[in-house]
Amino acid sequence: MPQPNLSTELLRTFVTVVDEDGFIRAAERLHKTQSTVSQQVRRLEQELDVALFRTEGRKRVLTSTGETMLGYARQLLALQEDALAAITEQSAEGELRIGVSLSLTESMLPSILARFKQHNPGIRLNVQTDYSNSVCQDYDDERYDLALILRRDRSQVRGELLGYEQLIWIGPAGYQWSKNRPLPLVLLNVPCLFREATLQALDATDISWRTVYSTTSFTSLMAAVRAGLGVTVRTQGALAEGMESIGSQLGLPELPPVYIELRYRSKVPGCEQLAQLIRHERLQAW
């Protein structure tokens, strides 16, 4: 009996359908038609001779076999990316100019760059962090070879959509606040998109607020929160010892997600490898 052909394309399509919670959004992310995505998932099911999804109402959800296969699919894709990085590590030389939205340095970036540098000792990294609008403009002006950009609106994404992060309210552990007084806010300076999302969410409610601490430094921002000066809005990755998610317990408004966009110039040495590592990191995080 012939062995199933588990092609990378089919596996990546399957994982993307799960990560994007549906075939339509997966098609948008993969730049394919919905029918092509559906056909590729069916091909994978035929190769494996199993059902990966079942119908539940109007949605398609993973079967127990599909859940098992999802874990292996992630591992297989990650292993392929590691292999590609390993066999090309000695060939790439030069400088790689990287622009990153400030908030993405809170969790995912440092470990990725360290791993990339281990595989690519001949490439010099030049990393700049800035607000999202500036990173996007500088990439368009060809000041960067690769950019990781946070977007408030999914429709703004012009490159590859890596996924999204849910915004949360963060305060010191055990934080107490009464709606009889303004909510004290600790925020990054304008034009921080987290700041915009925070104020927009509050202005849609009857909660009064005041900014007690505004800074350009993430380290300073979180130190102010830890000290109890006020609360802030970040992603889950910003939570650290002595802090907790406080939105539900304080009755604060729900917050939107932010979307992560990857743009890069594939012909620049090292760009494709770094992009693969970034995708790998995101798959592991999901």
C-alpha positions in Angstrom: 0.0 0.0 0.0 1.6 3.4 -1.0 2.5 5.8 1.7 0.5 9.1 1.9 2.0 12.1 0.2 2.1 14.8 3.0 3.1 17.8 0.9 4.1 21.0 2.6 1.5 22.9 0.7 -1.4 20.7 1.9 -0.1 20.7 5.5 0.3 24.5 5.5 -3.2 25.0 4.1 -4.7 22.7 6.7 -2.9 24.5 9.6 -3.9 27.9 8.2 -7.6 26.9 8.0 -7.4 26.0 11.7 -5.5 29.2 12.7 -7.8 31.5 10.7 -10.9 29.7 12.0 -12.4 29.0 8.6 -11.8 28.5 4.9 -12.6 32.0 3.7 -10.1 33.8 6.0 -7.5 31.1 5.2 -7.9 31.7 1.5 -7.3 35.4 2.1 -4.2 34.8 4.1 -2.8 32.3 1.5 -3.8 34.4 -1.5 -5.8 31.5 -2.9 -9.5 31.0 -3.8 -11.8 29.4 -1.3 -12.4 26.5 -3.6 -8.6 25.8 -3.9 -8.3 25.8 -0.1 -11.2 23.4 0.2 -9.8 21.1 -2.5 -6.4 21.0 -0.8 -7.9 20.0 2.5 -9.9 17.3 0.8 -6.7 16.0 -0.9 -5.0 15.8 2.5 -8.0 13.9 3.9 -7.9 11.5 0.9 -4.1 11.0 1.3 -4.6 10.2 5.0 -7.9 8.4 4.5 -9.4 10.2 7.5 -11.9 13.0 8.1 -10.0 16.1 9.5 -13.2 18.2 9.9 -16.8 17.7 10.8 -19.8 20.0 10.3 -21.2 21.6 13.5 -24.0 24.0 12.6 -22.6 26.4 10.1 -19.0 25.8 11.1 -16.4 23.1 10.3 -14.6 22.0 13.4 -11.7 19.5 13.9 -12.4 15.9 14.5 -10.4 14.1 17.2 -8.2 12.8 14.4 -7.9 16.3 13.0 -6.7 17.6 16.4 -4.0 14.9 16.5 -3.0 15.6 12.9 -2.7 19.4 13.6 0.0 18.9 16.2 2.0 16.7 13.8 1.5 19.1 10.9 2.9 22.0 12.9 5.9 19.9 13.8 6.5 18.8 10.2 6.4 22.4 8.9 8.7 23.5 11.7 11.2 20.7 11.0 11.2 21.6 7.3 12.0 25.3 8.1 14.8 24.2 10.5 16.3 22.0 7.8 16.2 24.8 5.2 17.9 27.2 7.6 20.5 24.7 8.6 21.6 23.8 5.1 21.9 27.4 4.0 23.4 28.9 7.1 26.9 29.2 5.6 25.9 30.7 2.3 24.2 34.0 3.3 26.3 37.1 3.9 25.6 40.8 4.1 23.4 43.1 6.1 19.8 42.6 6.9 17.8 45.8 7.8 14.8 45.0 9.9 12.0 47.4 11.0 9.7 46.3 13.8 6.6 47.9 15.4 7.5 48.8 19.0 5.1 46.4 20.7 6.3 43.3 18.9 9.6 43.5 20.7 7.8 42.6 23.9 7.8 38.9 23.3 8.4 37.3 20.0 11.3 39.1 18.4 14.4 38.7 20.5 14.4 34.8 20.6 13.7 34.7 16.8 16.7 37.0 16.0 19.0 35.0 18.3 18.0 31.8 16.5 18.5 33.4 13.1 21.9 34.7 14.0 23.0 31.2 15.2 22.2 29.8 11.7 23.5 32.8 9.8 26.7 34.1 11.3 27.6 35.8 8.1 24.7 38.2 8.2 24.8 41.5 10.1 21.5 42.4 11.7 20.5 46.1 11.8 17.2 46.2 13.8 15.2 49.4 14.3 12.0 49.7 16.3 9.4 52.5 15.8 5.7 53.2 15.7 3.8 51.1 13.2 3.1 53.9 10.7 6.8 54.9 10.6 7.9 51.3 10.1 5.4 50.9 7.2 6.5 54.1 5.5 10.2 53.3 5.9 9.7 49.9 4.4 8.0 51.5 1.4 10.9 53.9 1.1 13.2 50.8 1.0 15.0 51.6 4.3 14.2 48.1 5.5 14.5 44.7 3.9 12.0 43.1 6.3 9.3 44.6 8.4 7.0 43.3 11.2 4.1 45.7 11.5 1.1 45.9 13.9 -2.2 46.9 12.4 -5.4 47.9 14.1 -7.5 47.0 11.1 -7.2 43.8 9.1 -7.9 45.6 5.9 -4.7 47.6 6.3 -2.6 44.5 5.9 -0.7 44.7 2.6 1.8 41.9 3.1 1.5 38.5 4.7 -0.9 38.2 7.6 0.7 36.2 10.4 -2.2 36.3 12.7 -3.5 38.5 15.5 -3.1 39.2 19.2 -5.9 40.1 21.5 -5.5 43.3 23.5 -6.0 43.0 27.3 -6.2 45.4 30.2 -3.1 45.0 32.5 -2.7 46.2 36.0 -0.7 45.2 39.1 -1.8 42.1 40.9 -4.7 42.7 43.2 -5.4 46.1 41.6 -8.6 47.9 42.8 -10.5 50.7 41.2 -13.9 52.3 41.7 -16.0 53.7 38.8 -16.6 56.7 41.1 -13.2 58.0 40.0 -11.5 58.3 36.7 -9.5 55.3 35.5 -5.8 56.1 35.7 -4.1 55.2 32.4 -0.4 54.5 31.7 0.2 54.8 28.0 2.9 55.1 25.3 3.0 58.5 23.6 1.1 59.3 20.4 0.9 57.8 17.8 0.8 54.4 19.6 -2.0 52.3 18.2 -2.6 50.6 21.6 -3.2 54.1 23.0 -5.7 54.8 20.2 -7.5 51.5 20.9 -7.6 52.2 24.6 -9.2 55.6 24.4 -11.6 54.6 21.7 -12.9 51.7 23.8 -13.3 53.9 26.9 -14.9 56.8 25.0 -17.6 54.3 23.9 -18.6 53.8 27.5 -19.5 56.0 30.5 -16.2 55.3 32.2 -14.2 58.5 32.8 -10.4 58.3 32.6 -7.2 60.4 32.8 -3.7 59.8 31.6 -1.3 59.7 34.6 1.8 58.5 32.9 2.9 58.8 29.2 6.2 57.6 27.9 8.1 56.4 24.8 9.7 53.5 26.7 8.0 50.1 27.1 10.2 49.3 30.1 9.2 52.6 31.8 5.6 51.9 30.9 5.5 48.5 32.6 7.4 49.8 35.6 4.7 52.4 36.2 2.0 49.8 36.0 3.9 47.5 38.3 4.2 50.4 40.8 0.5 50.8 40.8 0.3 54.2 39.1 -2.4 53.0 36.7 -3.5 50.4 34.2 -2.4 49.9 30.5 -3.4 48.0 27.4 -1.0 45.5 25.8 -1.1 42.0 24.4 -0.9 38.8 26.5 2.8 38.6 25.9 3.5 41.7 27.9 2.2 40.2 31.2 5.0 39.8 33.7 5.5 38.9 37.3 3.4 41.1 39.6 0.9 41.9 36.9 -2.4 40.4 35.8 -5.2 40.7 33.2 -7.8 42.9 35.0 -10.5 43.7 32.4 -13.3 41.4 33.4 -12.9 41.8 37.2 -13.0 45.6 36.9 -15.8 45.7 34.3 -13.6 47.4 31.7 -14.8 47.4 28.0 -13.8 44.6 25.6 -10.8 45.4 23.4 -10.1 44.6 19.7 -7.3 42.4 18.4 -4.3 43.8 16.6 -3.0 42.1 13.4 0.6 41.2 12.7 1.8 41.9 9.1 5.1 40.5 7.6 6.7 42.2 4.6 10.0 41.3 3.2 12.2 41.4 0.1 12.8 37.8 -0.8 15.9 38.5 -3.0 17.8 40.0 -0.1 20.1 37.4 1.5 18.6 36.0 4.7 15.2 37.5 4.3 13.4 34.3 3.3 15.1 32.3 6.1 14.1 34.9 8.7 10.6 35.0 7.4 10.4 31.2 7.8 11.6 31.4 11.4 9.0 34.1 12.1 6.2 31.9 10.7 7.5 29.0 12.7 7.4 31.1 15.9 3.8 32.1 15.2 2.7 28.6 14.5 4.2 27.5 17.8 2.5 30.4 19.6 -0.9 29.4 18.2 
